[in-house]
């Protein structure tokens, strides 16, 4: 079945086999029902499978028969053309004052969501877990648009490699400590001037935990602090790249060294468990199948239950606003994906904005460094600022 196929694809890319038993449809439904009982949220899994002549959609509800739809109009060629258009138009900062993305966004909604709309409404679900085929794993589904609203205004969203490779154990992160690391200066990459504000805001005001900046953001410090204390959340604000080719091409930049994706398994972030890994300034080689596997497999490879990362480098100020709003929402949201949804909605509605040298939001006010006050007053409504951020792995 589709879940097993995608599981084996990720295992092949990551170069390891996971000690898991493949799930039947009834096994998947049992997991969905269990999480509904624990969290009070109702999730479904949507598998997409792209063929030369059509798109196939498979919706697995918490109970009842799986629902299959085919979309002949979305053959592989035209589907991927629209995906590339949307990625280019949303991810291009020069387009952030336009709505050039809307045509592609609405067309993709008609192909990927509209065929299942009636069933989704009948099932009364609030969370969509997407297990995507090649070419769709870096699609910003939050920005799909039905002509009146974005998909994120309707549902909490997550991207999973497959359900069997998703850590579905529920852990309440609302009382978890955060280990926050960030870098604002780099010898060979652009500076990230908002990072010191981001790290201080998260570790001192919005959450509680330990913070390390620039020279202190080392792998040695990361490992030492985890030996001393169990941190349910690890937040790393630094450049990171999900690149084409082998898994070790992808990395997170720490001080003086790159933490490569294939090395993350050795960090044993399942012991003690990391329930949420946040990478707030990474980007992905959009359109490359191997880079997609690295991005969508991030939670699996690190051992974290869930990972929050961005498909593109989304502007230093915008990232500061979204992250601050996310941690504010995480205190009250029933699940992690819902906290991200609330933060994204706050941005698209204009609640999070740059005003008079400060970042404003439901989290309060943050004074900006001089490099960002030069941006002037600005809203962050365009999906360029928020749609790339994706909950990977467990939405719970």
SERO-4910 file (N, C-alpha, C, O; in steps of 0.05 Angstrom, whole numbers):
BEGIN
 pado doro    nc1    nc2    nc3   cac1   cac2   cac3    cc1    cc2    cc3    oc1    oc2    oc3
  Unk    A     17    -24      0      0      0      0     17     25      0     42     23      3
  Unk    A      5     48     -3     20     73     -7     38     79     17     61     88     13
  Unk    A     29     75     42     45     82     65     71     66     65     92     76     72
  Unk    A     69     40     58     93     24     58    112     33     35    136     34     39
  Unk    A    101     39     12    117     48    -10    133     73     -3    157     74     -8
  Unk    A    120     93      9    134    117     17    154    112     39    176    124     40
  Unk    A    147     94     58    166     87     80    192     76     68    214     84     77
  Unk    A    190     58     49    213     46     37    229     66     21    254     64     19
  Unk    A    216     85      8    230    106     -7    247    123     12    270    129      5
  Unk    A    236    131     35    252    147     54    274    130     66    296    141     70
  Unk    A    269    105     72    290     88     83    314     86     63    337     86     71
  Unk    A    307     84     37    328     82     17    345    108     16    369    106     13
  Unk    A    332    131     17    346    156     16    364    160     41    387    168     39
  Unk    A    352    154     64    367    159     89    387    137     95    404    140    114
  Unk    A    386    115     80    407     94     82    404     78    108    424     69    118
  Unk    A    380     75    118    376     59    142    348     48    142    330     59    130
  Unk    A    346     26    156    319     14    160    310     19    188    326     19    207
  Unk    A    284     25    191    273     31    217    258      7    228    244     -7    213
  Unk    A    261      2    254    249    -22    266    219    -18    270    210    -15    293
  Unk    A    204    -17    248    175    -12    250    160    -33    235    170    -46    217
  Unk    A    135    -37    243    118    -55    229    100    -39    211     88    -19    220
  Unk    A     97    -48    186     80    -33    168     51    -35    176     42    -56    186
  Unk    A     36    -14    171      9    -12    181    -11    -18    159     -8    -10    136
  Unk    A    -32    -33    166    -55    -36    148    -72    -10    151    -66      7    167
  Unk    A    -92     -8    134   -110     15    136   -123     16    164   -126     37    175
  Unk    A   -131     -8    174   -143     -8    201   -123      0    222   -131     13    242
  Unk    A    -98     -6    218    -77      2    237    -74     33    237    -71     45    258
  Unk    A    -74     45    213    -73     74    210    -97     87    224    -94    106    238
  Unk    A   -120     75    219   -144     87    231   -144     84    261   -154    102    275
  Unk    A   -133     63    271   -131     60    300   -114     82    312   -120     93    334
  Unk    A    -91     89    299    -74    111    308    -89    137    308    -87    153    327
  Unk    A   -103    142    286   -118    167    284   -139    170    306   -143    191    317
  Unk    A   -153    148    311   -174    148    332   -162    152    359   -173    167    376
  Unk    A   -139    140    364   -125    142    390   -117    172    395   -121    182    417
  Unk    A   -106    184    374    -98    212    377   -122    231    381   -120    251    395
  Unk    A   -144    224    368   -168    241    371   -178    240    400   -186    260    411
  Unk    A   -176    216    412   -185    213    440   -167    228    459   -177    239    479
  Unk    A   -141    229    453   -122    242    471   -122    272    468   -121    287    488
  Unk    A   -123    282    443   -119    311    438   -145    326    433   -145    351    435
  Unk    A   -167    312    427   -192    326    421   -192    338    393   -210    353    386
  Unk    A   -171    331    376   -171    339    349   -176    315    331   -171    292    338
  Unk    A   -186    321    307   -193    299    288   -176    301    263   -178    321    248
  Unk    A   -159    282    258   -140    283    236   -147    261    215   -158    240    222
  Unk    A   -140    266    190   -140    246    169   -113    247    155    -98    267    157
  Unk    A   -107    225    141    -83    224    125    -91    226     96   -110    212     87
  Unk    A    -78    243     80    -83    245     52    -57    237     37    -37    250     40
  Unk    A    -59    215     22    -36    207      6    -40    217    -23    -62    216    -34
  Unk    A    -19    228    -35    -20    236    -63     -1    218    -78     21    211    -69
  Unk    A    -10    210   -102      6    192   -119      4    202   -147    -18    203   -159
  Unk    A     26    211   -159     26    224   -185     32    204   -206     53    189   -205
  Unk    A     15    202   -226     20    185   -250     22    202   -275     13    226   -274
  Unk    A     32    191   -296     35    206   -321      9    218   -330      8    240   -341
  Unk    A    -13    203   -327    -38    212   -338    -58    222   -318    -80    231   -325
  Unk    A    -52    221   -292    -71    231   -272    -58    233   -244    -37    222   -239
  Unk    A    -72    249   -227    -65    250   -199    -84    233   -183   -108    233   -188
  Unk    A    -73    217   -164    -90    200   -148    -89    210   -119    -68    217   -108
  Unk    A   -112    212   -106   -115    220    -79   -127    198    -63   -147    186    -71
  Unk    A   -116    192    -39   -127    172    -22   -130    184      6   -109    191     18
  Unk    A   -154    186     16   -159    197     43   -165    174     62   -184    158     57
  Unk    A   -150    172     84   -155    152    104   -167    166    128   -154    181    142
  Unk    A   -193    161    134   -207    173    156   -203    157    182   -192    135    181
  Unk    A   -211    168    205   -207    153    230   -225    127    231   -218    109    246
  Unk    A   -246    126    215   -263    103    214   -276    102    187   -279    122    173
  Unk    A   -284     78    178   -297     75    152   -277     69    131   -253     67    136
  Unk    A   -286     66    106   -269     58     84   -252     82     75   -261    105     75
  Unk    A   -227     76     66   -211     96     53   -226    107     28   -241     93     15
  Unk    A   -221    132     23   -235    146      1   -214    152    -21   -194    165    -16
  Unk    A   -220    143    -45   -201    146    -68   -214    164    -89   -237    161    -96
  Unk    A   -198    183    -99   -206    200   -121   -184    202   -141   -160    204   -134
  Unk    A   -191    202   -167   -171    207   -187   -177    234   -200   -201    242   -202
  Unk    A   -156    247   -209   -159    274   -221   -145    273   -248   -121    281   -250
  Unk    A   -159    265   -269   -146    262   -296   -135    289   -306   -115    289   -321
  Unk    A   -148    311   -299   -138    337   -309   -110    344   -299    -96    359   -311
  Unk    A   -103    332   -276    -77    338   -263    -57    316   -271    -47    302   -253
  Unk    A    -51    313   -297    -30    294   -304     -3    305   -294     -1    328   -287
  Unk    A     17    287   -294     43    294   -282     54    320   -293     65    337   -279
  Unk    A     52    323   -320     65    347   -332     52    373   -323     65    391   -314
  Unk    A     25    374   -326     12    400   -319     12    405   -289     14    428   -280
  Unk    A     11    383   -273     12    386   -244     38    399   -235     39    418   -220
  Unk    A     60    387   -245     87    397   -237     92    425   -247    106    441   -235
  Unk    A     81    432   -270     83    460   -280     70    480   -260     82    501   -254
  Unk    A     47    473   -251     33    490   -232     48    491   -205     49    512   -192
  Unk    A     58    469   -196     73    468   -171     98    486   -173    103    502   -155
  Unk    A    112    484   -195    136    501   -199    128    531   -200    142    548   -188
  Unk    A    107    537   -213     97    565   -215     91    576   -187    100    598   -180
  Unk    A     77    560   -171     69    569   -144     94    573   -127     97    593   -113
  Unk    A    113    554   -128    137    556   -112    153    581   -120    163    595   -102
  Unk    A    155    586   -145    171    609   -155    157    635   -147    170    654   -138
  Unk    A    131    636   -150    116    661   -145    115    668   -115    116    691   -107
  Unk    A    111    648    -98    109    653    -70    137    657    -58    140    674    -40
  Unk    A    156    642    -67    183    643    -55    200    666    -65    222    670    -55
  Unk    A    190    682    -84    205    704    -95    199    730    -79    177    740    -80
  Unk    A    219    740    -64    213    764    -48    205    789    -64    192    807    -54
  Unk    A    212    789    -90    205    812   -107    175    812   -113    165    832   -123
  Unk    A    161    790   -108    133    788   -114    115    792    -90     91    788    -91
  Unk    A    127    800    -67    112    799    -42     91    821    -40     75    821    -21
  Unk    A     91    840    -59     69    860    -59     48    854    -79     30    870    -84
  Unk    A     49    830    -91     30    822   -112     14    798   -103     20    785    -82
  Unk    A     -7    791   -118    -21    766   -114    -17    748   -138    -35    733   -147
  Unk    A      7    749   -150     13    733   -174     10    703   -169      7    688   -188
  Unk    A     12    695   -144     11    666   -137    -18    655   -138    -21    631   -139
  Unk    A    -38    672   -139    -65    663   -135    -75    643   -156    -89    624   -149
  Unk    A    -68    648   -181    -78    630   -202    -68    601   -198    -84    582   -199
  Unk    A    -43    598   -193    -32    572   -188    -42    560   -162    -49    536   -160
  Unk    A    -44    577   -141    -54    568   -115    -82    557   -117    -89    536   -105
  Unk    A    -99    571   -132   -127    562   -135   -130    537   -152   -146    520   -147
  Unk    A   -113    536   -173   -114    512   -190   -105    487   -175   -117    466   -177
  Unk    A    -84    490   -159    -74    467   -143    -95    459   -122    -98    435   -116
  Unk    A   -108    479   -111   -130    472    -91   -151    455   -105   -161    436    -94
  Unk    A   -159    463   -130   -179    448   -144   -171    419   -150   -188    402   -150
  Unk    A   -146    415   -153   -137    387   -159   -132    371   -134   -138    347   -133
  Unk    A   -120    384   -113   -111    369    -90   -132    367    -67   -132    348    -52
  Unk    A   -148    388    -64   -166    390    -41   -195    387    -49   -211    373    -36
  Unk    A   -203    402    -70   -232    403    -77   -244    375    -82   -267    372    -74
  Unk    A   -230    356    -94   -243    330    -97   -251    316    -71   -268    298    -71
  Unk    A   -238    324    -49   -243    311    -23   -259    329     -4   -265    322     19
  Unk    A   -267    353    -13   -280    373      4   -305    362     18   -309    365     42
  Unk    A   -322    349      2   -347    339     14   -342    319     36   -355    320     57
  Unk    A   -323    301     31   -317    281     52   -304    294     76   -310    286     99
  Unk    A   -287    313     72   -274    326     95   -294    340    113   -292    340    137
  Unk    A   -314    353    100   -335    366    115   -352    346    130   -359    350    153
  Unk    A   -359    324    117   -375    303    130   -361    291    154   -373    286    175
  Unk    A   -334    288    151   -319    275    173   -313    295    196   -305    287    217
  Unk    A   -318    321    191   -314    341    211   -286    341    223   -282    340    247
  Unk    A   -266    340    205   -238    339    213   -227    367    215   -237    386    203
  Unk    A   -205    370    231   -192    396    233   -162    395    227   -149    415    227
  Unk    A   -152    371    222   -123    368    217   -119    350    193   -130    328    191
  Unk    A   -102    359    174    -95    343    150    -66    336    151    -49    353    154
  Unk    A    -60    310    149    -33    300    148    -28    291    119    -41    273    109
  Unk    A     -9    304    105     -3    298     78     21    280     75     43    287     85
  Unk    A     18    258     62     41    241     54     43    244     24     27    232      9
  Unk    A     63    258     15     64    268    -13     83    251    -30    102    239    -21
  Unk    A     76    251    -56     93    239    -76    116    258    -84    115    282    -78
  Unk    A    136    247    -99    158    263   -108    148    287   -124    129    285   -140
  Unk    A    159    310   -119    151    335   -132    132    352   -117    128    375   -122
  Unk    A    119    339    -97     98    353    -81    107    358    -52     93    370    -37
  Unk    A    131    347    -45    139    348    -17    148    376     -8    150    381     16
  Unk    A    153    393    -27    160    421    -19    138    440    -31    144    463    -37
  Unk    A    114    430    -33     91    447    -41     80    460    -16     74    447      4
  Unk    A     79    487    -15     68    501      9     38    498     10     23    516      2
  Unk    A     28    476     21      0    470     21    -16    491     37    -40    495     32
  Unk    A     -3    503     57    -17    524     73    -28    546     55    -48    558     62
  Unk    A    -15    551     33    -22    573     15    -41    565     -7    -48    582    -24
  Unk    A    -50    540     -8    -71    533    -28    -96    549    -22   -103    553      2
  Unk    A   -109    558    -42   -131    578    -39   -156    569    -54   -155    561    -77
  Unk    A   -179    570    -40   -204    562    -52   -220    584    -65   -243    581    -73
  Unk    A   -207    607    -68   -221    630    -79   -231    650    -58   -236    673    -63
  Unk    A   -233    639    -33   -242    656    -11   -222    656     13   -219    676     26
  Unk    A   -209    634     17   -190    632     40   -169    612     34   -171    594     16
  Unk    A   -147    614     49   -125    595     47   -132    569     62   -148    569     80
  Unk    A   -119    547     54   -124    521     67   -117    523     96   -131    510    113
  Unk    A    -96    538    104    -89    540    132   -110    554    149   -110    551    173
  Unk    A   -128    568    136   -150    580    151   -172    560    157   -190    566    173
  Unk    A   -170    537    144   -190    516    149   -180    493    166   -195    482    182
  Unk    A   -154    487    164   -143    463    177   -115    467    188   -100    484    178
  Unk    A   -109    452    209    -81    449    217    -68    429    198    -82    411    188
  Unk    A    -43    433    192    -30    418    170     -4    406    179     11    418    195
  Unk    A      3    382    169     30    371    173     37    354    149     21    344    135
  Unk    A     64    353    145     75    337    123     89    313    136    106    316    153
  Unk    A     81    289    128     93    265    140    106    248    117     97    248     95
  Unk    A    129    235    124    140    217    103    121    194     97    117    187     74
  Unk    A    111    182    119     91    161    118     81    160    147     94    170    165
  Unk    A     58    147    152     48    147    179     65    128    196     70    133    220
  Unk    A     74    106    185     90     87    201    117     99    209    128     91    230
  Unk    A    127    118    194    153    131    202    148    156    218    167    171    224
  Unk    A    123    161    226    117    185    242    114    177    271     99    158    278
  Unk    A    128    190    289    126    185    318     99    196    327     96    220    330
  Unk    A     80    178    333     53    187    339     48    187    369     25    191    377
  Unk    A     68    184    385     64    185    414     59    214    422     75    232    415
  Unk    A     38    219    437     31    246    444     48    255    468     51    241    488
  Unk    A     58    279    466     73    291    489     64    320    490     66    335    471
  Unk    A     55    329    513     47    356    517     72    374    521     86    371    541
  Unk    A     76    391    501    101    408    502     97    434    518    116    449    520
  Unk    A     73    439    528     68    465    540     84    471    564     88    494    572
  Unk    A     94    450    577    112    454    601    141    446    595    157    444    613
  Unk    A    147    441    569    174    432    562    194    455    563    186    478    558
  Unk    A    219    450    570    240    470    568    251    471    540    250    451    525
  Unk    A    261    495    532    272    498    506    302    502    507    312    518    524
  Unk    A    317    489    490    345    494    486    348    510    460    344    499    438
  Unk    A    354    536    462    354    553    439    382    561    431    397    571    448
  Unk    A    389    556    406    416    564    396    412    581    371    394    576    355
  Unk    A    429    601    367    426    617    343    452    630    335    470    634    351
  Unk    A    454    635    309    477    649    298    468    672    281    451    669    264
  Unk    A    480    695    286    473    719    270    496    727    251    491    742    232
  Unk    A    520    717    256    543    724    239    556    699    228    558    678    241
  Unk    A    564    701    202    575    678    188    599    688    171    597    710    160
  Unk    A    620    672    168    642    680    152    636    680    122    647    695    106
  Unk    A    617    662    113    613    659     85    583    659     77    576    650     55
  Unk    A    566    668     95    537    669     89    525    695     99    537    708    116
  Unk    A    502    703     89    491    729     97    485    729    127    478    708    139
  Unk    A    487    752    140    481    754    169    451    751    174    435    755    156
  Unk    A    444    744    198    416    741    207    412    759    231    412    750    254
  Unk    A    409    785    226    409    804    249    386    801    268    388    810    291
  Unk    A    364    788    260    341    785    279    345    762    298    331    759    318
  Unk    A    365    745    293    368    721    309    373    726    339    360    713    356
  Unk    A    390    745    347    393    750    376    367    758    389    362    750    412
  Unk    A    350    773    375    324    781    386    306    756    388    292    752    408
  Unk    A    307    739    368    291    715    367    298    696    390    280    686    404
  Unk    A    324    692    394    333    673    415    326    684    443    317    669    460
  Unk    A    330    710    447    323    722    473    293    721    478    284    715    500
  Unk    A    278    728    457    249    728    460    238    701    468    221    698    486
  Unk    A    248    680    455    238    653    460    247    643    487    231    632    502
  Unk    A    273    646    493    283    633    518    278    649    543    279    637    565
  Unk    A    272    675    541    269    691    565    240    700    569    230    701    592
  Unk    A    226    707    547    199    719    550    176    700    544    158    697    560
  Unk    A    178    686    521    156    669    512    157    641    523    137    627    524
  Unk    A    181    632    531    185    605    540    206    605    561    216    626    569
  Unk    A    213    582    572    235    581    591    256    560    581    249    540    570
  Unk    A    281    567    586    302    548    577    329    561    576    334    582    589
  Unk    A    347    548    562    375    557    559    379    569    531    368    559    512
  Unk    A    397    589    530    402    602    504    432    604    499    447    609    517
  Unk    A    439    600    474    467    602    465    468    617    439    451    612    421
  Unk    A    487    636    436    488    653    413    516    652    400    536    652    415
  Unk    A    517    652    374    542    654    358    563    634    368    559    610    365
  Unk    A    586    644    379    608    625    386    599    603    405    612    582    405
  Unk    A    578    607    420    569    587    439    551    566    426    544    546    438
  Unk    A    544    571    401    526    552    386    542    530    373    544    528    349
  Unk    A    552    512    390    569    490    381    555    464    386    537    461    403
  Unk    A    563    444    371    553    417    375    560    407    403    544    393    416
  Unk    A    584    413    412    593    405    439    574    416    461    566    401    479
  Unk    A    567    442    458    548    453    478    520    441    476    507    436    496
  Unk    A    512    436    452    486    423    448    484    396    462    465    390    476
  Unk    A    505    380    457    506    353    470    509    355    500    496    339    515
  Unk    A    526    373    509    530    376    538    505    384    553    498    373    574
  Unk    A    491    404    541    466    413    554    445    391    555    430    389    575
  Unk    A    444    375    534    424    354    534    431    332    554    413    318    565
  Unk    A    456    328    560    464    309    580    456    319    608    450    303    626
  Unk    A    457    345    612    451    357    638    421    359    643    412    356    666
  Unk    A    405    362    622    376    367    625    361    357    601    371    358    578
  Unk    A    337    348    606    320    339    584    304    364    572    288    376    586
  Unk    A    310    370    547    296    392    534    276    381    514    283    366    496
  Unk    A    250    387    519    230    377    501    230    391    474    220    380    454
  Unk    A    241    416    473    242    431    449    271    440    444    284    451    462
  Unk    A    280    436    419    306    447    411    301    466    388    288    459    368
  Unk    A    310    491    391    305    512    372    333    521    362    349    530    377
  Unk    A    337    519    335    363    527    324    357    547    302    345    541    281
  Unk    A    367    572    306    363    594    287    390    599    274    407    614    284
  Unk    A    393    587    250    418    590    236    413    581    207    392    569    201
  Unk    A    432    586    190    429    577    162    429    546    161    445    534    175
  Unk    A    412    535    145    412    507    140    404    502    111    389    518    100
  Unk    A    413    480    100    407    475     72    399    445     68    412    427     78
  Unk    A    377    441     54    370    414     45    377    414     15    364    427     -1
  Unk    A    398    399      9    410    401    -18    406    375    -34    400    354    -23
  Unk    A    409    378    -61    408    354    -78    430    335    -71    450    342    -58
  Unk    A    427    310    -80    448    290    -77    445    274    -51    423    271    -40
  Unk    A    468    265    -41    469    247    -18    459    262      7    459    286      9
  Unk    A    450    246     26    438    257     51    458    274     66    450    293     80
  Unk    A    484    269     64    504    284     78    510    311     65    526    327     76
  Unk    A    497    317     43    500    344     31    483    365     46    489    388     46
  Unk    A    463    355     60    445    373     74    456    378    103    467    359    115
  Unk    A    453    402    113    466    408    138    452    431    153    436    446    141
  Unk    A    459    434    179    452    457    195    479    470    203    496    456    213
  Unk    A    481    496    199    507    510    206    509    516    236    492    530    246
  Unk    A    529    504    249    535    512    276    561    528    276    573    532    255
  Unk    A    570    536    299    595    553    300    619    536    292    626    517    307
  Unk    A    631    543    270    656    529    261    652    502    249    671    489    242
  Unk    A    627    493    247    623    466    235    594    463    225    576    477    233
  Unk    A    591    444    207    565    438    196    555    412    208    569    392    207
  Unk    A    531    412    219    519    388    229    503    376    205    483    387    197
  Unk    A    513    354    195    501    343    170    478    325    177    477    313    199
  Unk    A    460    323    158    435    309    163    440    279    170    425    268    187
  Unk    A    460    267    158    465    239    165    478    235    192    479    213    202
  Unk    A    487    257    204    500    255    231    479    259    253    485    253    276
  Unk    A    455    268    246    436    274    267    426    249    282    419    251    305
  Unk    A    426    226    268    418    202    281    435    196    306    425    185    326
  Unk    A    461    203    304    479    197    326    473    215    351    483    208    373
  Unk    A    458    236    348    452    253    371    431    241    389    427    250    412
  Unk    A    417    220    379    398    205    395    377    224    408    374    225    432
  Unk    A    363    239    391    344    258    401    318    245    410    299    258    418
  Unk    A    318    218    409    295    204    420    300    196    450    282    187    463
  Unk    A    325    201    460    332    193    487    352    213    499    376    212    492
  Unk    A    344    232    516    315    236    523    300    248    500    312    260    482
  Unk    A    274    244    499    259    252    475    258    281    469    252    297    487
  Unk    A    263    289    444    258    316    435    231    316    421    228    303    400
  Unk    A    211    329    432    185    329    420    181    348    397    164    345    381
  Unk    A    199    369    396    197    389    375    224    400    369    238    411    387
  Unk    A    232    398    344    257    411    334    248    433    316    233    429    297
  Unk    A    258    457    321    251    481    304    277    491    291    296    497    304
  Unk    A    276    492    264    297    504    248    286    529    235    269    527    218
  Unk    A    295    552    244    280    576    236    292    591    213    282    612    205
  Unk    A    314    581    201    325    596    178    338    578    157    359    584    146
  Unk    A    325    555    152    336    537    132    322    541    106    302    556    104
  Unk    A    332    529     85    319    529     59    324    503     44    343    488     51
  Unk    A    307    498     24    308    473     10    311    477    -20    301    497    -30
  Unk    A    326    460    -32    329    461    -61    302    452    -74    299    429    -80
  Unk    A    284    471    -77    257    465    -87    259    453   -114    274    463   -132
  Unk    A    243    432   -118    243    419   -144    262    395   -147    262    381   -167
  Unk    A    279    391   -127    298    368   -128    287    346   -110    281    351    -86
  Unk    A    284    322   -121    271    300   -107    287    292    -82    275    285    -62
  Unk    A    313    292    -83    329    284    -60    328    305    -38    327    298    -14
  Unk    A    329    330    -45    327    352    -25    299    350    -12    297    355     12
  Unk    A    279    344    -28    252    340    -17    251    318      4    239    321     25
  Unk    A    265    296     -2    265    273     17    279    282     43    270    274     65
  Unk    A    300    297     41    314    307     65    296    325     82    295    322    106
  Unk    A    281    343     68    263    361     83    240    345     96    235    348    120
  Unk    A    226    329     80    203    315     90    211    293    110    194    285    126
  Unk    A    236    284    109    245    263    128    259    274    152    272    259    167
  Unk    A    258    300    156    274    313    177    268    302    205    287    296    220
  Unk    A    243    299    211    236    289    238    245    260    241    255    252    263
  Unk    A    243    244    220    251    216    222    281    214    227    290    200    244
  Unk    A    297    230    211    326    228    213    336    238    239    356    227    250
  Unk    A    324    259    250    334    270    275    325    254    300    338    254    320
  Unk    A    302    241    297    291    227    320    271    244    336    260    234    355
  Unk    A    267    269    327    247    286    340    219    277    332    216    268    309
  Unk    A    200    281    349    172    273    342    162    291    319    149    281    301
  Unk    A    168    317    321    159    336    301    182    356    296    198    361    313
  Unk    A    182    366    272    202    387    265    187    409    251    169    404    234
  Unk    A    194    434    257    183    457    244    206    470    228    226    478    240
  Unk    A    203    471    202    224    482    185    212    496    161    188    493    156
  Unk    A    228    512    147    218    527    125    229    516     98    251    507     97
  Unk    A    212    518     78    220    509     51    238    529     38    254    521     21
  Unk    A    236    554     45    254    574     34    262    593     56    248    596     76
  Unk    A    284    607     51    293    627     70    274    651     69    273    664     48
  Unk    A    258    655     90    234    671     88    237    699     99    217    711    108
  Unk    A    261    711     99    264    738    109    268    738    139    251    727    154
  Unk    A    289    751    148    296    751    176    274    762    194    267    751    215
  Unk    A    263    785    186    242    797    202    217    780    203    204    777    224
  Unk    A    209    770    180    185    753    179    187    728    196    168    720    209
  Unk    A    212    717    196    216    693    213    214    700    242    203    684    258
  Unk    A    225    722    250    223    731    278    194    734    286    186    725    308
  Unk    A    177    746    269    149    749    275    135    722    277    119    718    296
  Unk    A    140    705    258    126    679    259    134    662    283    117    650    296
  Unk    A    160    661    288    169    645    311    159    655    337    151    640    355
  Unk    A    159    681    341    148    693    366    119    686    369    109    679    391
  Unk    A    104    689    347     75    683    348     70    653    353     52    645    367
  Unk    A     87    636    341     85    607    344     88    599    374     72    584    384
  Unk    A    109    609    386    114    602    414     92    613    433     85    601    453
  Unk    A     82    637    426     59    647    441     35    628    439     22    623    459
  Unk    A     29    619    415      7    601    410     11    573    422     -8    560    430
  Unk    A     36    565    424     42    538    433     33    534    462     29    511    471
  Unk    A     31    555    477     22    553    505     -7    544    508    -14    531    527
  Unk    A    -24    550    488    -52    545    490    -63    526    469    -85    515    473
  Unk    A    -49    522    447    -60    505    426    -60    476    435    -42    467    449
  Unk    A    -80    460    426    -81    432    435    -59    415    422    -51    395    434
  Unk    A    -50    422    398    -28    407    385     -9    427    371    -16    450    368
  Unk    A     14    417    364     35    434    353     27    446    326     32    469    320
  Unk    A     14    430    309      6    439    283    -15    462    285    -15    480    268
  Unk    A    -31    461    306    -51    482    310    -37    508    319    -46    530    312
  Unk    A    -15    506    334      0    530    342     12    543    318     12    568    316
  Unk    A     23    527    299     34    538    275     11    551    258     15    573    247
  Unk    A    -11    538    257    -34    549    242    -42    577    253    -47    595    237
  Unk    A    -44    579    279    -52    604    291    -31    626    285    -39    649    280
  Unk    A     -6    619    285     15    639    279     13    648    250     16    671    244
  Unk    A      9    629    232      6    636    204    -18    653    198    -17    672    182
  Unk    A    -40    647    212    -64    664    208    -60    692    219    -69    711    207
  Unk    A    -46    694    242    -40    720    253    -24    737    233    -27    761    231
  Unk    A     -6    724    218     10    739    199     -7    747    175     -6    770    166
  Unk    A    -22    728    164    -38    735    139    -60    755    145    -69    768    127
  Unk    A    -68    756    170    -89    776    177    -77    803    185    -92    822    191
  Unk    A    -51    805    186    -38    831    192    -34    836    222    -26    858    229
  Unk    A    -39    816    239    -35    820    268     -5    822    274      3    835    293
  Unk    A     11    808    258     40    809    262     52    828    240     47    824    216
  Unk    A     66    848    249     75    869    230     99    884    241    104    884    265
  Unk    A    112    898    223    134    916    230    122    944    232    109    954    214
  Unk    A    126    957    255    114    983    260    132    999    278    137    992    301
  Unk    A    141   1022    269    157   1041    285    181   1028    298    186   1033    322
  Unk    A    195   1012    282    220   1000    292    216    976    311    235    967    324
  Unk    A    191    966    312    185    943    330    170    921    314    157    927    294
  Unk    A    174    897    323    157    875    313    133    872    331    136    867    355
  Unk    A    110    876    320     85    875    336     71    848    331     71    838    309
  Unk    A     57    838    351     41    814    348     26    809    373     27    824    393
  Unk    A     11    786    373     -3    778    397     16    772    420      8    772    444
  Unk    A     41    768    414     62    762    434     72    788    447     86    787    467
  Unk    A     64    811    437     73    837    448     89    853    428     82    853    404
  Unk    A    111    865    437    128    881    420    157    873    424    165    867    446
  Unk    A    172    873    402    200    867    403    215    889    389    209    896    366
  Unk    A    235    901    402    252    921    389    270    908    368    282    888    373
  Unk    A    271    921    345    287    909    323    315    921    322    319    944    330
  Unk    A    334    906    312    361    917    308    361    937    285    342    937    269
  Unk    A    381    955    284    381    976    263    378    966    235    365    978    218
  Unk    A    389    942    229    388    931    202    359    926    193    352    927    169
  Unk    A    341    921    213    313    915    206    295    939    210    274    940    197
  Unk    A    302    958    226    286    982    229    286    997    202    267   1012    196
  Unk    A    307    993    186    309   1006    160    287    997    141    282   1010    120
  Unk    A    275    974    147    253    964    130    228    981    131    211    980    114
  Unk    A    226    997    152    202   1014    156    178    998    165    181    976    174
  Unk    A    155   1011    163    130    997    170    122    977    148    124    984    125
  Unk    A    115    953    156    109    933    136     91    912    147     95    903    170
  Unk    A     70    903    132     55    880    141     68    855    129     84    857    111
  Unk    A     62    832    141     74    807    133     52    788    123     53    764    129
  Unk    A     33    799    109      9    783    101     15    763     78      3    742     76
  Unk    A     34    771     61     39    755     37     49    727     45     65    724     63
  Unk    A     40    706     31     49    679     38     79    674     36     90    655     47
  Unk    A     94    692     23    123    691     23    134    690     51    153    676     57
  Unk    A    121    704     69    131    707     97    124    683    114    138    677    133
  Unk    A    102    669    108     92    648    127     87    621    116     87    601    130
  Unk    A     82    619     89     72    593     78     94    571     76     87    548     75
  Unk    A    119    579     76    140    559     74    144    543    100    155    521    100
  Unk    A    135    554    123    139    541    148    120    517    150     96    520    147
  Unk    A    131    494    156    117    469    154    121    452    179    144    449    188
  Unk    A    100    440    190    103    421    211    108    394    198     92    383    183
  Unk    A    131    382    204    140    357    192    138    335    213    148    339    235
  Unk    A    126    313    206    122    292    225     96    295    240     76    303    228
  Unk    A     96    288    265     72    288    281     60    315    283     74    334    292
  Unk    A     34    319    276     21    345    281     14    348    311      8    370    320
  Unk    A     15    326    326      6    326    354     28    335    374     23    336    398
***
